[in-house]
Amino acid sequence: MANPKIAGTSPIRVELEAGKKYAYCTCGESDNQPFCNGAHKGTEFVPKVFIAEETKTVGMCTCKQTANPGFCDGSHKAL
């Protein structure tokens, strides 16, 4: 399996809206971090699509090393 590009070394704060669908970039190539813009096409990567369960501000991962895809777990601190 290919390794994703590290798009950043700190999370991006995002206000998620309850019931709204989001597509998190897993390849690291999107110009619209932390969300997918289709840059993964032609690779083995696919976006992590999810629906926000509640309206809240979250830290979304940009290093792409998180154990909880989409959400920062502090993995960037080890880079």
C-alpha positions in Angstrom: 0.0 0.0 0.0 1.2 3.5 -0.8 1.8 6.1 1.9 -0.3 9.2 1.8 1.4 12.6 1.3 1.7 14.5 4.6 -0.4 17.6 3.8 0.3 19.3 7.1 1.7 18.9 10.5 -1.1 20.3 12.6 -4.9 19.7 12.5 -7.3 22.1 10.8 -10.3 23.2 12.9 -13.5 22.6 11.1 -17.1 23.3 12.1 -19.1 20.2 11.1 -22.8 20.4 10.6 -25.1 17.7 11.9 -26.5 15.5 9.1 -24.1 16.9 6.4 -22.0 14.5 4.4 -18.2 15.1 4.2 -15.4 13.5 2.2 -12.1 13.5 4.0 -9.0 13.4 1.9 -6.9 10.3 2.6 -4.2 10.7 -0.1 -2.9 14.1 1.1 -2.9 15.6 -2.4 -6.1 17.6 -2.2 -5.8 21.4 -2.5 -8.9 21.6 -0.3 -7.5 20.1 2.9 -8.8 18.4 4.9 -11.5 17.5 2.3 -11.2 15.6 -0.9 -11.1 17.4 -4.3 -10.6 14.2 -6.4 -6.8 14.4 -6.5 -6.7 10.7 -5.6 -8.0 9.6 -9.0 -5.7 7.0 -10.5 -4.3 6.0 -7.1 -5.3 3.4 -4.6 -6.7 6.0 -2.2 -10.4 6.8 -1.7 -11.9 9.5 0.5 -13.3 8.7 3.9 -17.0 9.7 3.5 -18.9 10.4 6.7 -22.0 12.1 7.9 -21.6 14.4 10.9 -23.6 13.1 13.9 -23.7 16.5 15.6 -22.8 20.1 14.9 -19.4 20.8 16.5 -15.9 22.0 15.9 -13.3 19.3 15.4 -9.6 19.0 14.6 -9.3 17.3 11.3 -6.0 15.5 10.5 -3.7 16.8 7.8 -0.7 14.5 8.4 -2.7 11.5 7.3 -1.1 9.3 10.0 -4.1 9.2 12.4 -5.6 6.0 13.6 -9.0 7.6 13.4 -9.2 8.7 9.7 -10.5 12.2 9.4 -9.9 13.2 13.0 -6.6 14.3 14.6 -5.3 11.9 17.3 -2.0 13.7 17.8 0.0 11.5 15.4 1.5 14.6 13.8 3.6 15.1 17.0 5.7 12.1 16.1 6.6 13.3 12.7 
